[in-house]
Amino acid sequence: MHAFIMSTRSGAPSARPDWTKPLRNAGRLAAGRGVQAVCSLGYLAIAARALGPQDFGALVLIHALALTIAQFSTFGSKEMLVRFGSLALAGAPDVARLRRLIRFGIVLDLMGTVLAWGGMAVAAEWAFNQFDLVDNLHRLTLIYWFAAVAIMNLSQTSNGVLRLFDRFNLLAYQSTVEPVLRLLAALLMLLLHADLFGFLVAWFVALLVGRLTLVLAARYTLWQARLASSARPSLRQILNPEPGIWRFVLWLQWTTTIGLADTQLPLLAIGSLADTGAAGLFKVAQQITALFERANSKLLVPSLYTELARLNATGEHTQSRQVVMKITGWMGAVVAMLFLLLLLFGKPLLRLVAGQNFVGANSVMIWLAAAGVIGTLSVTLEPLLMAAGRIRTIAVAGTVPLAVYVPMLFGLIGPCGLSGVGMAAVAYASLNAGILAYAARRILRRKPEEGTA
């Protein structure tokens, strides 16, 4: 067991920092995420052409609401496990401590699921009326929400296990399952001339199978480490396994909640203030710009956070600073090039992906891409702060800009249309990046002998 843990994590301080390790891990994820990005464009293009703007907008709204509820109700078990699990594995691995953290993560996942179900039971009727979903879809939508949210929440700790043990290869394989199945199902629905009901069923089946493979991959990793069937700690140890862990989790939950500001809130605001057709246009624009935004949030940030948490646990602060600075420069150059390509070929790309009816999404797509470029310049700062335990600072950086973002979002949709949503996104990204950069100065200037702030 000790040999397996040490083979998957380099726990001893290194003489020379390897700033490329997060990029290599991100590269492993990129193999799977590249498939996911292509497939997501494919199945969204098929659904857009098969359903038309109105029904396609309803489809993405229903799924977006499920994602919103899941994100709102998560307690960050995967980030918790990486942060505190890295401390448990630093030096001589403390297996009992790690075991308590894993079971605490499962408790957090269950809590999030119960919280989400309670919220849905109370707010379902309001959501149906607010987003103008047709009556014959109410029951199916509610079933979809309850089942999808449970599946997403209950697989969070499994994701954290794979990150903690550097099993990014398994994460890469697993990440291809859901999009490939969804693309195949979308093709089948197209051939069958299915309506919105058929596409909702296809979306759910792909989600279910994808998350089951995630859980199985985590169980396989724990079996290799001989942690899957070990003796259970006491209930008290499970519910409070580390000093300060609840403070970390609750601040992280708030950070995740406000993260909806630039992901799901715009789509919900458009669906509420405009119509489902506009929501469909925005979703296509958001999906295209996500091709390089997700390179940050889905590829780089998970691997970078894992590495920075390890460096923080072993006291390698100079190495952390070098990793952050070099990766920031590298990523800045890449996204600048991608932004230029999008400026030049945005409309042809929209026409190719979704058809002539969706070319009107070009303006908001450019604004969203600009916000993504700004976010990339600060993409290394949030995992740096989180690895150092500065989760409250991250929460502040995400909360304060909302005072500007939310009024802009709801105020500009009317006079500026979808472009107003993009303008609000740029304002939010700029303020968030500025606060993170200011907060990270002390950590970046920290001398080698200084401890964690």
Secondary structure, DSSP 4 states (H G I P E B T S, - for coil): -HHHHHHH---S--SS--TTHHHHHHHHHHHHHHHHHHHHHHHHHHHHHHHHHHHHHHHHHHHHHHHHHHHHH---HHHHHHHHHHHHHSSS--HHHHHHHHHHHHHHHHHHHHHHHHHHHHHHHHHHHHTT--GGGHHHHHHHHHHHHHHHHTTHHHHHHHHHTT-HHHHHHHHTHHHHHHHHHHHHHHHTT--HHHHHHHHHHHHHHHHHHHHHHHHHHHHHTT-TTPPPPPHHHHHS-STTHHHHHHHHHHHHHHGGGGTTHHHHHHHHHS-HHHHHHHHHHHHHHHHHHHIIIIIIHHHHHHHHHHHHHTT-HHHHHHHHHHHHHHHHHHHHHHHHHHHHHHHHHHHHHH-GGGGGGHHHHHHHHHHHHHHHHTTTHHHHHHHTT-HHHHHHHHHTTHHHHHHHHHHHHHHHTHHHHHHHHHHHHHHHHHHHHHHHHHHHT--TT----
